[in-house]
Amino acid sequence: MNWITTETASRILGDLIEIPTINPMGAPYGSSEPVERKALGYIEQLFARYGVTMERQRCSPLHESLLISAPGRLDGGITLMEAHVDTVPADDWRETAFTRRSVGSRIYGRGACDDKGSLVSMLLALLDILERGHKPPYSIALLAAGDEEYAQTGIKHFAGLGYPVSRSVVGEPTSLTPIIQHKGTIRWDISVHGRSAHTSRPELGRNAITDAIKVIAILNDHQRELEKQFMNPLTAAPVITVTKIQGGRTRNAVPDECVLAMDFRVVPGMNPAEARQAVIDKLNSSGLDLSHSEVQLMTPPLDTNPDHPFSKKVLDICRKVTGIAGIDFGGAPYGTDAAWIASAGPSIVLGPGSIKSAHSIDEFVDVNEITSCARIYREIMMSEIQSE
């Protein structure tokens, strides 16, 4: 059987779209079954007749991953291929989000682009290697990861198990461009404290919402300073975004608290913990009454050496398979699971589809990109890569 065909890719992706794997993103979740379980069961059935080792990894009460392992011929560490199974919600188009739908070569549905397209490409690549009876030079670990969209517990759990990973490819929608740099993410809450009073006598209180506006102005000034100091040609500059504001108790009382939800994207060369502390120090010097929550998420930026033999090999394969000699290394403003395993060896982010379609209504991926990416992944899995 030839696994890498548009027909097979369309069928498997359509099946996975129709198995919802919505990450609750911290909201209440009305089931004791992990988000990814049904989809992982489907994937296990695809590999059942090939005798590979498959292991479920429970990474949190709500999430689990599936690790598929295929032995290699040589020593030299594991080649990790990772794509995530969970998706963001689709509340704004739920009536069609989980029904397979094709228009021309485009396949629509929640997760089609982010990240089930990449996952299908990886599955097809490994299934094709197994079907042909080939043995890769280095052992392959294919991780269908849980909980990438919220807390990245799937890849963090895997990274903590001590597998001898020497190189990795993380599937995300990059339009088949190998990404070697991306931003890291820090998320936490800032509470602005005021003093309540009757709105007929506001001078007796302290308006926390008014002070929160001052906090936002300070953050904007700090971002402009960061832009001058850390502009990056592949990822652009660091970005500080206030994503939610919650404040006030009633219409006739001066608000005594206002909470700002923070999303801080840092670039290679910045230490996330130090960057957050610099924000806190600047705000503390303002004279405002503030407190900071524990960090909800802190992920490092990705900074893979383009001159590493593995990086060069991946770029050569992308150019050969696509026939586009002008493909070059890229960067991304978002974060991925790659940052959690980059310390083990060079890590490349690479997959079909465009990030412009991810998380959107009528999210889609082109099936021809899925099969092209599967051929790229297969070549990567079957390549011998010398160490530096």
Secondary structure, 3 states (H helix, E strand, C coil): CCCCCHHHHHHHHHHHHCCCCECCCCCCCCCCCCCCHHHHHHHHHHHHHHCCEEEEEEEECCEEEEEEEECCCCCCCEEEEEEECCECCCCCCHHHHCCCEEECCEEECCCHHHHHHHHHHHHHHHHHHHHCCCCCCCCEEEEEECCCCCCCHHHHHHHCCCCCEEEEEECCCCCCCCEEEECEEEEEEEEEECECCECCCHHHCECHHHHHHHHHHHHHHHHHHHHHHHCCCCCCCCEEEEEEEEECCCCCECCCEEEEEEEEEECCCCCHHHHHHHHHHHHHCCCCCEEECCCCEEECCEECCCCCHHHHHHHHHHHHHHCCCCCCCEEECCCCHHHHCHHHCCEEECCCCCCCCCCCCCCEEEHHHHHHHHHHHHHHHCCCCCCC
